[in-house]
Amino acid sequence: MINLLKRILKTGIVSEPIPDVGDARREMDRLQDEVLAILGRALTIREVDAGSCNACELEIHALNNPYYNIEGRSIKFVASPRHADMLLVTGPVT
């Protein structure tokens, strides 16, 4: 037990380095500026499931959480194709 404690104290805390979020933020800022320059307003996307395993939908819903905040970057998902600027089809389209 003593040897194990010595090894733990000698090794210290081992973890992954903190990722650099500066590049991702700069890319999101560039994307937001490009969307606003092209459309003049928010990009609206209609997502259609065409037989996927639901993993795509989970990732798309994760974009709306407070960590990514894609709606704060002028990209919104809508329920009606009439309100959409873009169509996003997920799945194998069988």
C-alpha positions as CSV (number, residue, x, y, z in Angstrom):
1,M,0.0,0.0,0.0
2,I,2.9,2.4,0.8
3,N,4.5,1.7,-2.6
4,L,1.2,2.5,-4.3
5,L,0.8,5.8,-2.4
6,K,4.5,6.7,-3.2
7,R,3.9,6.1,-6.9
8,I,0.7,8.2,-6.9
9,L,2.5,11.1,-5.2
10,K,5.4,10.8,-7.6
11,T,3.3,10.7,-10.7
12,G,0.9,13.6,-9.8
13,I,-2.3,14.4,-11.6
14,V,-2.4,13.0,-15.1
15,S,-5.0,14.5,-17.5
16,E,-5.5,15.8,-21.0
17,P,-4.4,19.3,-21.8
18,I,-7.2,21.9,-22.1
19,P,-8.3,22.2,-25.7
20,D,-7.7,25.5,-27.6
21,V,-11.2,26.9,-28.1
22,G,-9.8,30.0,-29.9
23,D,-9.7,28.4,-33.3
24,A,-13.3,27.1,-33.0
25,R,-14.6,30.5,-31.8
26,R,-12.8,32.3,-34.7
27,E,-14.3,29.8,-37.2
28,M,-17.8,30.3,-35.7
29,D,-17.4,34.1,-35.9
30,R,-16.4,33.8,-39.6
31,L,-19.3,31.5,-40.3
32,Q,-21.8,33.9,-38.6
33,D,-20.4,36.9,-40.6
34,E,-20.6,34.9,-43.8
35,V,-24.3,33.8,-43.2
36,L,-25.3,37.4,-42.4
37,A,-23.5,38.7,-45.4
38,I,-25.2,36.3,-47.8
39,L,-28.7,36.2,-46.3
40,G,-28.9,39.4,-44.3
41,R,-30.6,37.4,-41.5
42,A,-30.4,34.1,-39.7
43,L,-30.0,30.9,-41.7
44,T,-32.9,28.6,-41.1
45,I,-32.6,24.8,-41.6
46,R,-35.2,22.1,-42.0
47,E,-33.9,18.7,-40.9
48,V,-35.5,15.6,-42.4
49,D,-34.8,12.1,-41.1
50,A,-34.6,9.6,-44.0
51,G,-34.0,6.4,-42.1
52,S,-31.1,7.2,-39.9
53,C,-30.2,5.5,-36.7
54,N,-31.1,8.7,-34.7
55,A,-27.4,9.5,-34.0
56,C,-27.6,12.4,-36.5
57,E,-30.6,13.9,-34.7
58,L,-28.9,13.7,-31.4
59,E,-25.9,15.6,-32.7
60,I,-28.1,18.2,-34.3
61,H,-30.0,18.7,-31.0
62,A,-26.7,19.0,-29.2
63,L,-25.9,22.0,-31.4
64,N,-28.8,23.8,-29.7
65,N,-27.5,23.3,-26.1
66,P,-25.9,26.3,-24.3
67,Y,-22.4,25.0,-24.9
68,Y,-22.5,25.3,-28.7
69,N,-25.3,27.9,-28.9
70,I,-25.7,27.7,-32.6
71,E,-28.9,29.9,-32.5
72,G,-26.8,32.6,-31.0
73,R,-24.7,32.4,-34.2
74,S,-27.6,33.1,-36.6
75,I,-28.4,29.4,-37.5
76,K,-31.8,28.1,-36.5
77,F,-33.6,24.8,-37.0
78,V,-37.3,25.2,-38.0
79,A,-40.2,22.7,-38.2
80,S,-41.7,23.9,-41.5
81,P,-40.1,23.7,-45.0
82,R,-41.8,27.0,-45.8
83,H,-39.7,28.8,-43.3
84,A,-36.4,27.1,-44.2
85,D,-33.5,28.4,-46.3
86,M,-31.8,25.0,-46.4
87,L,-32.8,21.3,-46.3
88,L,-30.7,18.9,-44.2
89,V,-31.4,15.2,-44.9
90,T,-29.9,12.6,-42.6
91,G,-29.7,8.9,-43.1
92,P,-29.2,6.6,-46.0
93,V,-32.2,7.9,-48.0
94,T,-33.5,4.4,-48.9
